[in-house]
Structures are given as structure tokens and as C-alpha cells.
Amino acid sequence: MVEKLDTVHKEQVLLENAIASQHIITCLYNQKERELYPLKIINLEGFWYLINWDVEYDDIRRYHLKSIKNIEILEDNFDIAKGLNEVLERFNYAINAFFEPLVEPFPVELFIDAKVAKYFLRMPISKRQRVMRTYDDGSIDLEVYITDYMEIVPIIQRYMPYILVIGSDELIEILKRNINNYIGG
């Protein structure tokens, strides 16, 4: 399922023009006036986001596209620094909105039971997914690169008990805590 953009068409066109021309914008986001350098519009797990440089936070931020209001394109331009282009390119490997573009990606290995393996092969978790081993019954060992455990935790929980974490004690502890909280333990 992908979020429809029909209600934000005007804003999307304005943002795409600002991105193409590298113009600074002002807008209202979460009831607060912002000055942004719009960099890219992306879809993460079906939701549309504007990737931008937020002047106030001096950081790359992602803003839910439908929550951006009152866009004004300023006459001032901005330059994308060389390092920022590389960071922006990393968003091509984001799994969801928990992606952290300034964090070096690290691998997570998962055992995927044959009952659900076909779903991970049909629609990979990310572009950096790699099948490490295929078993006779159709199960697989999968390697995925993430920047934050929350990129992968919701996916693992969605497919429990058909996914097992291989060799990441920290990720296993996060999942155990989540299960205990869920069952009231």
C-alpha cells in the first residue's frame, strides 16, 4: 500500500521545482515555520517524505510530505556540498523512516523459514539484501544492512516466528523486550 499524493499535488510540484532548481523554501511543518533546503522526495514503506537540510537543526531531516503546508520558494539558492550528495545517495538503501543517513550501515543476518522466504525473495527488504545460504527446504539465511535496529525490528516482528536473528545479541535483546512488553511481562 502506498500513500496517495492526490491531496498534496500542488505542494509536491512546488517541492520538485525547488529541488530541481536548488531553491531554499519556507514552509509550515508541525505548526512551526521552517526554512529548508529540499533535497529529495522518497517513499519509505508506502509513506512519502521530503528529505531536506533543516537550517534550524543544521541536519538532514525527513518530513512527512502531507504534513508540509504553506510552501514558499525563495529566490535564494543553495549548494549541495559534495559530502551531502553522498549522504543523500544513502537514502536509496533506506528500509523505512528509522534510517539514519549519517550512520555507517552494519549487517544483520537472519534465518528466514521456507514458509515466508518467498516473500523476501519477491520483494527484498532493501537493495542491500543478500542471500547468504539457501537450504534444501527453501529456507534462507539473509544479510541486510541497516543503520538503526528499528529499520529491521518491525519486519522481524511481522513475520515471527518464521524469522530468527543470527549472531546479534543486541537485536535479540530488543526483540525480547518488545515481546515481554507486548505480553505484559
C-alpha positions as CSV (number, residue, x, y, z in Angstrom):
1,M,0.0,0.0,0.0
2,V,1.3,3.4,-1.0
3,E,0.1,6.7,0.4
4,K,-1.9,8.7,-2.2
5,L,-0.5,12.1,-3.0
6,D,-3.6,13.5,-4.7
7,T,-4.3,15.9,-1.9
8,V,-0.7,17.4,-1.9
9,H,-0.2,17.6,-5.7
10,K,0.4,21.4,-5.6
11,E,2.9,21.1,-2.8
12,Q,4.6,18.2,-4.5
13,V,5.1,20.2,-7.7
14,L,6.4,23.2,-5.7
15,L,8.9,20.9,-3.9
16,E,10.0,19.2,-7.0
17,N,10.7,22.6,-8.7
18,A,12.6,23.8,-5.6
19,I,14.7,20.6,-5.6
20,A,15.5,20.8,-9.3
21,S,16.5,24.5,-9.1
22,Q,18.1,24.2,-5.6
23,H,16.0,26.9,-4.1
24,I,15.5,27.4,-0.4
25,I,11.9,27.1,0.8
26,T,10.0,28.2,3.8
27,C,7.0,26.1,5.0
28,L,4.9,25.2,7.9
29,Y,5.6,21.8,9.4
30,N,4.0,20.6,12.6
31,Q,2.7,24.1,13.3
32,K,6.2,25.6,13.1
33,E,7.7,27.8,10.4
34,R,10.8,26.1,8.8
35,E,13.5,27.2,6.4
36,L,14.6,24.1,4.4
37,Y,16.9,23.1,1.6
38,P,14.7,20.5,-0.2
39,L,16.9,17.6,-1.5
40,K,14.7,14.6,-2.5
41,I,11.2,13.2,-2.3
42,I,11.2,9.5,-1.4
43,N,8.8,6.7,-0.4
44,L,9.5,4.7,2.7
45,E,7.2,1.8,3.4
46,G,4.4,3.4,1.5
47,F,4.7,6.9,3.0
48,W,6.1,9.9,1.1
49,Y,8.8,12.1,2.7
50,L,10.8,15.2,1.8
51,I,14.4,14.7,2.6
52,N,15.8,18.2,3.4
53,W,18.5,20.1,5.1
54,D,16.8,21.9,8.0
55,V,18.6,25.1,8.8
56,E,17.4,25.3,12.4
57,Y,18.6,21.8,13.2
58,D,21.7,22.0,11.0
59,D,20.9,18.4,9.9
60,I,19.4,16.2,7.3
61,R,15.8,15.6,8.3
62,R,12.8,13.8,6.7
63,Y,9.4,15.4,6.8
64,H,6.1,13.6,6.0
65,L,5.1,15.2,2.8
66,K,1.4,15.5,3.6
67,S,2.3,17.4,6.8
68,I,4.2,20.2,4.9
69,K,2.0,23.3,4.4
70,N,2.3,26.9,3.1
71,I,5.3,26.3,0.9
72,E,7.1,29.4,-0.4
73,I,10.0,29.1,-2.8
74,L,12.6,31.8,-2.0
75,E,14.8,33.4,-4.6
76,D,17.9,32.2,-2.7
77,N,19.7,29.1,-3.9
78,F,21.7,26.6,-2.0
79,D,24.6,24.4,-3.0
80,I,24.7,20.7,-2.1
81,A,28.0,20.0,-0.5
82,K,29.9,17.0,-2.0
83,G,29.6,15.1,1.2
84,L,25.9,15.8,1.4
85,N,25.4,14.2,-2.1
86,E,27.0,11.0,-0.8
87,V,24.7,11.0,2.3
88,L,21.7,11.7,0.2
89,E,22.6,8.8,-2.0
90,R,22.4,6.5,1.0
91,F,18.7,7.1,1.2
92,N,18.4,4.8,-1.8
93,Y,19.1,2.0,0.6
94,A,16.7,3.1,3.4
95,I,14.2,0.5,4.6
96,N,11.9,2.8,6.5
97,A,11.8,6.2,8.2
98,F,14.1,4.9,11.0
99,F,17.0,5.0,8.5
100,E,19.9,7.2,9.8
101,P,21.8,8.7,6.9
102,L,24.9,9.7,8.9
103,V,25.4,6.3,10.5
104,E,27.6,3.8,8.7
105,P,25.4,0.8,7.7
106,F,26.1,-2.5,9.5
107,P,25.0,-6.1,8.6
108,V,22.3,-8.1,10.3
109,E,21.9,-11.8,9.5
110,L,18.5,-13.5,9.6
111,F,17.3,-17.1,9.1
112,I,14.1,-17.0,7.1
113,D,11.9,-20.1,7.3
114,A,10.7,-21.6,4.0
115,K,7.1,-20.6,4.8
116,V,7.9,-16.9,4.3
117,A,11.2,-16.9,2.3
118,K,9.5,-16.4,-1.0
119,Y,8.1,-13.0,0.2
120,F,11.7,-11.8,1.0
121,L,12.9,-13.0,-2.4
122,R,9.9,-11.5,-4.3
123,M,10.2,-8.1,-2.6
124,P,13.5,-7.6,-1.0
125,I,13.7,-5.7,2.3
126,S,16.3,-3.4,0.8
127,K,18.6,-3.0,-2.2
128,R,21.4,-4.2,0.1
129,Q,19.8,-7.6,0.8
130,R,21.9,-10.7,0.1
131,V,21.0,-14.3,0.3
132,M,23.9,-16.0,2.2
133,R,22.7,-19.5,2.0
134,T,19.7,-21.5,0.6
135,Y,18.6,-24.7,2.4
136,D,17.0,-27.7,0.7
137,D,13.6,-27.0,2.2
138,G,13.6,-23.4,0.7
139,S,14.7,-21.6,3.9
140,I,17.4,-19.0,3.5
141,D,20.0,-17.1,5.5
142,L,19.7,-13.4,4.6
143,E,22.1,-10.5,5.2
144,V,20.6,-7.0,5.3
145,Y,22.5,-3.7,6.0
146,I,20.8,-1.3,8.4
147,T,21.7,1.9,10.3
148,D,19.3,1.5,13.2
149,Y,17.8,-1.6,14.7
150,M,14.3,-0.1,14.2
151,E,14.8,-0.4,10.5
152,I,14.5,-4.2,10.8
153,V,12.6,-4.8,14.1
154,P,9.1,-4.2,12.7
155,I,9.8,-6.6,9.8
156,I,11.1,-9.3,12.1
157,Q,8.1,-8.9,14.4
158,R,5.7,-9.0,11.5
159,Y,7.0,-12.4,10.4
160,M,7.5,-14.0,13.9
161,P,8.1,-16.9,14.4
162,Y,9.4,-17.5,10.9
163,I,12.5,-15.3,11.3
164,L,15.4,-15.9,13.6
165,V,18.2,-13.4,14.3
166,I,21.7,-14.9,13.7
167,G,24.5,-13.6,15.9
168,S,23.3,-10.2,17.1
169,D,22.8,-10.3,20.8
170,E,21.7,-6.6,20.9
171,L,19.0,-7.1,18.3
172,I,17.8,-10.3,20.1
173,E,17.5,-8.3,23.4
174,I,15.5,-5.6,21.7
175,L,13.1,-8.2,20.4
176,K,12.8,-10.0,23.7
177,R,12.0,-6.7,25.4
178,N,9.3,-5.9,22.8
179,I,7.7,-9.3,23.2
180,N,7.8,-9.0,27.0
181,N,6.2,-5.6,26.9
182,Y,3.5,-6.9,24.5
183,I,2.5,-9.8,26.7
184,G,2.7,-7.7,29.8
185,G,5.8,-9.4,31.2
